[in-house]
């Protein structure tokens, strides 16, 4: 007769609990180690657009508009982008640390949810830990772990995984409360990322490939969620139509298969493997190891009639599928959510290796294969993730030095505009081109003349003509002490105003700029006395107003006018405008409702070619009167274009 086991000692029980806790949290500790610089990374690129939203909020209605107005890419993400930046900037200002802590906490929650699911499938704490570590190690997470604007890539899987966990509990217990909480989480997920729409497919895959009993009942329980996904898709298309051109246009052609193959490769070998000076051959070996290991596991599992492995494939394809038509915008960080399947697959393989139902020989073979495949995968991912994270930190530090340096310069020279010299391509693409000073309330920061020739800007950033000063305008601003020039030296800014004055070439004598920003104080000396006083970024003109500008250099040039007329005024009557240059009528035009913001171009006659200065006269009829003010139109920019 076998003796009854003695009860575990309290000390042994405590050690066991501590060991389980250590295994449970090991992926989180690994995450903190791997991306540790990410906790100190500052803002860059799209972050500044979201940080600028707080300046646009003046009433409760503004909050609703800012949260739900579609972005330029046709996205509506009130929780993960607009709400996140609005709330955190309101609470913490431009302190990036709370943003980064939130990103790490979200990734940690994802890891714990992944581990819970794998433990449910395998019964192994170690398998759950391996799943979390392998997901965290994937280099596609670098962007999400270092860039606050990519928080949605961490928050969306948190919603998907939470909803799935609740559904699993519903399947296990039959308690309707779990189904309803799943529904709540699913609905809230629509405010995070559009990929949330695929959740019903994930839940259905769980039923098909994991659940053994009452499949019909649980499949039917997902029908309402499928209907909600279809409704969401219809509403989203109505308020934010799909893009038909540009990088975010959808292409339903054979490129989808190439995109799928590329993303599958990046899931096993980092996209930047070669860029970070690793050999092509080693990358191919890592890829081959991963592919062979996955195929071997697939064959063995299907021969055993175990279909759980197909759930991991379904997760990968479901979460990646909506991104495949974006063949013009392939990016490895889009894999943040799909590669959860890679982590779960790795955890499942370890669970299979530890399965007591295997023979001793079979178990040793499984363990050997699992250790080799997981080890090779980590050897490929970890170095790239570490290197890329440090690289992002360096880039963000240069942006932090620039933006906060300009803020300090403005405090020193509150009445002068700041002009930057020495901005390179990286700083322009990571900061200047994204209007980084707008969240600070600094609207007038410029680049020195000639800066554009030294910068290779990526598409869709601020135009150089909006940020690079004309040499004549800069000379006038320096002469009247309305500008100071700072040079970027290492990690700080240095005032070089006096040395710049001495070394800058003289502009053409008597030449005026070809472009005038009527709403900018730097151009006030070119604006006629008829204009009303300068307001925030614009001026009203009365029935007649003039500006001085350079004449055209060659034939075929046009005069461009950008302006605005309030909708309530256009509703009362259209505005008729006449434009003259040195007394020559260039043309007439009409502004009618609802064209509040208008853009007009007028041909310039050859008789004005070569003139160093001409007078542009604008007449508008009718005008509105408020008190003793005569209000015609609001103007921004007037310029000569080819």
Secondary structure, DSSP 4 states (H G I P E B T S, - for coil): -PPPPPPPPHHHHHHHHHHHHHHHHHHHHHHHHHTGGGGG----TTHHHHHGGGGG--SHHHHHHHHHS--TTS---IIIIIIHHHHHHHHHTT--HHHHHHHHHHHHHHHHHHHHHHHHHH--HHHHHHHHHHHHH-GGGHHHHH-GGGGHHHHHHHHHHHHHHHHHHHHHH--HHHHHHHHHHHHHHTTT-GGGGGHHHHHHHHHHHT--S-HHHHHHTTHHHHHHHHHHHHHHHHHSPPP-SSTT----STHHHHHHHHHHHHHHS-TTTTTTT--HHHHHHHHHHHHHHHHHHHHHHHHTT--HHHHHHHHHHHHHHHHHT-TTS--GGGHHHHTHHHHHHHHHHHHHHT-TTS-HHHHHHHHHHHHHHHHHHHHHHHHHHHHHHHHHHHHHHHHHHHHHHHHHHHHHTTTSEEEEE---HHHHHHTGGGTTTGGGT---EEE-TTGGGG--PPTTS--HHHHBPPHHHHHHHHHTT-EEEEEEETTEEEE-HHHHHHHSPPPPTT---SEEETTSGGGGGGB-TTSPPP-SS-EEE-SEEEEEEPPPSSTT-EEEEEEE--HHHHHH--EEEEEEETTEEEEEEEE-TT--EEEEEEEPPGGGTT-S-EEEEEEEES-EEETTEEE-EEEEEEEEE-
